[in-house]
Amino acid sequence: MSISHSFGRSTAWIVDRPIWAVLILVLITSVATVGYIDPDLVRNLFLPKPVVNEAPAAAPAAPTEQPVVKPRPQVEALDLTRSDAILVIESDSIFTPAGAQALRHMVQSLESLPYVWKVLWMDRVPVLNIFGLREPLFPHSQASPARFAAAREHALANPLVKGQLLSPDGRTLIVLVNFDWLYITSDDDCTVNLRRAAEQALAEFPEVKFTVAVTGQVPLRLTMEQTHEKNNIKFRVIGYGVVLVMAAILFRGIVSVVIVSLGPVLGIYWTVGFLNFFNVQDNPFNDVVLPVMLSLIGLADGVHLMVQIRRFHAAGMSERVAAKAGLQEVGLACFLTAITTSIGFWSLSLAQHVVVREFGWSCVLGVVLTVIAILLVIPLAYFSRTAQFFRRVFGHRIMGIRLEPVEHNEGFVEKHLHRVTGIVDWVLKRPKPIAWMGIAVTLICAAIASQLRPDERRSSFLPERAEATKALHQMDRALGGLEFSEVKIRWSANIPSDSPEVLKVIVAVDDLLRSEPLIGTPISIRSLLDALPGDSPTEERASMIELLPAPLKRAFYKPEDLSATVTFRVQDIGIAQYSTVFERIESRLAQIMSEHPDFHVHLAGPAIHRWRDLYRIALDLGSSLGSETFIIICVLGLVFRSVRIGLIAMIPNIFPLVICATWMVFTGQPLEIVTVCCFTICLGIAVDDTIHFLTRFQEELPRSSSRNQAIRASFEAVGTSMLMTTMVLVAGFATVTFSDMRDQRIFASMGVMTMLTAMIGDLIVLPAILSLYAEPAKGEIAQSDKT
């Protein structure tokens, strides 16, 4: 007895004892529903209870001599790097009487909002003179144009303003806003209402024109969350709609379409409910990509199962017997596809990035639940009384039109399958050159694909047309970036804080950063000292540090901690472009430390962390694909009792991946987190049709006279399902290409290309390799024995 029939017998209880299958469905659905209503009911069952320690109070320790700690000044240091929101204002009239009046009125209007705690802009920076006298950067509105021209030059000479709060060309001004969260009533207060308040204030001065946009930490996060929520609903509806339309075209029957759709819909419902127990439902890939992907995977397996059940029913079997026979025929293949696809997603859990790991585990859970739903729902629904009732209804005339039972109608693919079969016959006439060409193309494209280089952007998960994203890019162009990083400088206690060597190291670091074009406007204690009167070298001005206001001095220089910082801006142009920049900076910093052995100098900040983690993207792809490929070969080898079959299966499935990677190299696309996910997922999905084909091939081989005959018979049996699933997968992935988020469009376009090239691999490369290297058929062995 074949392994396929053995598996079919083990699942016969689904049809023979439907009450147990229904109970399982109800149980899983009930648990998933709890995840929607109150996930804490289940989550708290597995969380450890807090332990209350009631140990007796320890006796007071004997007094010991405490080290002398230099007291910290009780002062709030100026921080240009932290704000909740940023207003990006652009105008040619900033340094004009009307412009100054409008901007001051706007700031007053913002400060009058109950939820605005603090506003910082260039007219509010601390004074930068040794006498502490207030020097407003904006003159009064009655001042002369010459006074405003001088004020512009004065502002662009202030290190706290130029490149920090005002662009070097004087046209782009940013206003830093911090919120009082007790008075925030809605998300719009942080974005739309904030901008509206600024625009309404500026509109009272129609003689000057300003453009206002809101970005920053909170608006960017809200934009991401709101876009995910919107896309979550929109693309589920679009994806499910396209899948239903495709299924209707392929099956040409309402009953079959509904039954095939029930499995994926229930699988997605279960998955989202279970994910709520693990608090990973907010993953940026889980809200859009996961549901659509599970619907496609579920529909692909459902199509294979439904095609076989319909075929047996059309041959004269009853609904119940046809459902059991369909499970026996393709149940093993569906089970294997679940295993291999889960392996692909599980390999993502080896990634270094938390988002990728969470997405991988979520996909594993989703695939398992979806396949369980497919194997339970489709057979039960097919021979249910409801389905039988509808078949009887659609078998009679309605309004004078006779609708034949859908099971006896040929679908779109069945009618045109002979055209595709001709391609397989053409391949089998010349298998050797085609097989070697397929292998050669795979190897060449793999070599080209090795040229892919990793990259990452902050705006990857943001819609490109969103206000916060556009303002982010505007800050890249005007001020050198929204994101800050820094060089941290520490020195040993052997070096006095007022030593000229401290300033000498700070100057060396500052000069190094200023020599890099992609580094935006460094600022340090050196910048402040150079702005003070006098022309002596910076390292000779240590005594002047004490003359600076405490909020300024402690912003970049903390003598009690023996530390100083040099802050700089980083653009969101792809962290890979900073790779050589940061390497040069680190090399020079090492040289500075060798020249000053009592100092430790290093790069720090979010951009630096992303750069250091950049190599992990390529490492994640290699580990994911490598482990996935190896385990899939082992699984197929064990199931089919042939390592040869496992190796044969990988060639036509690696083929579409390297083709897609080659296309990325030629179009200049980098290797990002989304592409790592897509490569791994597409391998797991693409291998599904191959498994269905190989499962049937192993069934046909013992009763065929040749390998070619077994290949033709296998394609005639599963070719319809293979073509159907490819069409559905391509249509489903194509829906996500309309997303306004760049990463989701990349994921979808790569999915479309991979599925199409995977079909080419299964139609052309796989038959050719099987014809040459598969084990001989029973008839060929007998013929060999005779000769």
C-alpha angles and dihedrals in degrees: 000000000000122000089244092059091044091055090046091055091049090057096043090100089074088069100027095048104027093164090070091049090050091050090053090050092050092047096051092043091051093052091047090050089056086057089060096044106036116346091180089074089070098026093059091056090068101035116097115248116244113264116225112211113210098180115152117261113268120244114259112271121244113264113265131190109269122215115251109255120196108239117249118234112249095232135119109239120223109258119190092172100064126067136129095228138005127212110211108203123186126190144132090224102064094113098046129099093251092043093052092048092048094049093048090050090049092053091049090051091051092049090051090062108103094226096051110094103175139004124198123187136147095281090056102051115122117269115270104206132097092239095057093231116155112252109184112204092215118063119215115285090252092061120116124260088249090058090051092048089053090047090054091054090046092052092049089051092054110096091208090058112032110081090356107064101358131041117243090249091055094235103102121060126181127204118201114217129191121192134224097225094200089071099043107116101174143002089258090067088069095048125006098029092046092053092042091054091051093046093048091052093048092046089068086073103055093169090076127053123219133174116208129195132169126224137140137106100315099038091048092051092046091048090054093048095045092047091050091050092048094045090045090066100031099051094041089056092044093044095048091045093053091045091052092047092049091047091049091052093047099043099029091209136096096215095053092045093053093046094048091048095050094071098054093041092052091044091054091046090053093045097051090046093051093045089060088066091060099042093235097115090104094062107127091234096045098063100056112005098044099055094045092045093049090048089054095045091046093047091048093056091039091055092053091049095044094048091055094045092049090048093053091044091051088052089063105270120135119252093257095047091044091052091051092046091049091053090049092048102047105007092098092050091051089049092049092048089053090052096047094042090049089050089055092051093041089057087063088065087070090065122112094226116088093215091055093045093050091047091051094052091044090053092049090053091045096050093048093049093044094051090048088052091049095050092046104037105041098054092041093047094045096061095031119123090243092058091046090051092053092047089055091048094049090047092066133069117275117190090344094307119112113217111198119218105277093229091067096048121095112235127224094267096045090054093054100033092104089066091059093042087063089063090054091049090050090052093049091056091061106023099149101060092039093049093048091045090051092050092046093049090049092052094045093048090046089056091049091046090058087072091070112119125204124244140164137196133193091224094055092100094044129089109252094223095051118116093235091052094049091048089049090056090044089057089050090057099039106035105017097260146326097246122080131211130171149202111238117211123195130174135193125257087254089075117073112230090236093051115129087229090069092058091042090059092045090051091050091051092045092050090049093054093045090055091064113083094206093054110093120224108314116216129192142142085285089062091055095046092049089054091059121091117275138065103233119124115276094243089061093056100073091117091059092063090081089057092062119095110265095241089058098042094049092047091075107006129051111175093180088061093040088234143115134181138213110205125202140172126248125203123227094237097120123296091240089072087061094051097093090037093056091042091055091046093050091048091052092044089055089053091050090052091050089054091047107035094180091063132080116200126179143156119255140171140082095291090053091051091051090049093050090048092047095095088056090071091064090039090052091052093048094047093044097048093038096051092040093051094046095048094045090052090050093047094049091044091053095044096046093033089232128101087192091065090050092053093045091052094057099057097066090042098049087047096073092045095055091043089055092045091050090052089052091052093051093046092048097243117154129226107261137169091267092053092049088055092045095050092051095044095046091053089053092048097040092055090059096079090043090055092050089050094046092046090055091042091056088051094050099041098076093051098042130090093222142009091251091055090050090050092051092047091048093052093047088053101045103015092094092054093045093054092043094051092047092052091048094046093049091047092048095048090045091062091064092054086079091063117120090223115092097215093053092050090051091049092050097045091049089048092053093048093045094050093049094048090044088058089053089051092051094045099043115011099039097051091047094051092044090050090055107033109022119105111275120263122252091256092052091051091052091048090049091052091053093052 
